[in-house]
Amino acid sequence: MKYFLLYIKQTLRFVLKPMSFVPAIFMMCLIFGFSGQDADTSSDLSYRVGVEVLTVTNDVLDKGWSNDHISELSVFYQFYIRKLAHFTEYLLLAISVAFPLYVYGLRGFPLVIVAGIICVGYACLDEYHQSFISGRSPQKKDVLIDSCGVLVGIIITRILGWTGRMTIFRPLAYKSKKKNKKRS
């Protein structure tokens, strides 16, 4: 029975570990989809997000803004909404790329380099992809914003991974080391 459970555990690990890359693939597809929108569709989406955020802000903070004022504010803040979207997309991409690499044992500076190359490389390809879309063009400042999101995402992953190893998973590592010492 002990060997059967060990076999099940190893099989699950063999199957589930590679699936940890699924969120990264999902994020890449999502980013590709957003980049594939023409300029008018993309602007309309940013405008609607702005209206929603500002409407909630108005309701929560009881600002008393009219719908026309919210619409004007959304137009005014549209640039910032778009850049924040770039930052956030790539922050999430970096986390979804760095976490599986971390699970596979890549730590420290090598994790930053490998995850960074993958994510920043994707940002460059994504901007190039936009050169084929009506009304869109590649922009170096977007790659810079994306890269900042990537760096923050990798740092978050490293902090969470280190914290988990030092707290939640520390007893498991301690038991494993204790078993190895007994076998020696």
C-alpha positions, 0 to 999 in steps of 0.5 A: 500500500505504501508503494502504491501511494508513493506511485500515485504521488509521483504520477500526480506530480509528473502530470500536474507539474507541467500543468503549472504553465497553463496560467502563463499560456492563458495570459499570453493568449489574453495579451495577444487577444487584446493586442489584436484589437483595432485602435477603435475597439481598444480605445472603447474598451479603455473608455468603458473600463474607465467609466466603470472604475469611476462610477464605482469610485463615485458611488463608494466615495459619494462624490456626486459626479454626473454621468457626463462628468464621469464620461469626461474623466474617463476620456481624460484618464484613458491614457493612464488606464491603458498604461496601467493595463500594460503594467498589470498584464505583464505583472500577471504574466511574469507571476504565471511564468516565474512561479512554475519555473520556481516550482521546477527549482529555478531560484534567485538570479537565474529565475529573474533572468529566465522569466525576464527574458521570456516575458520581455521577449513576449512584450517585444513580440506583442508590440511587433504584432501590433504593427499589423493591426489597423490603427495600432503601432509598436511603442518602445515605452509600452515595452518599458512599462511591460518590463516594469510589470515583469520585474515587479511580478518576478519580485513578488514571486520570489518573495512569495516563494521564499516566504512559503519555503520559510514558513508553510513548507519548512516543516516538510523540508525539515522532515525530508532532511531528517529522513536523509540523515537517518538513511546515511 
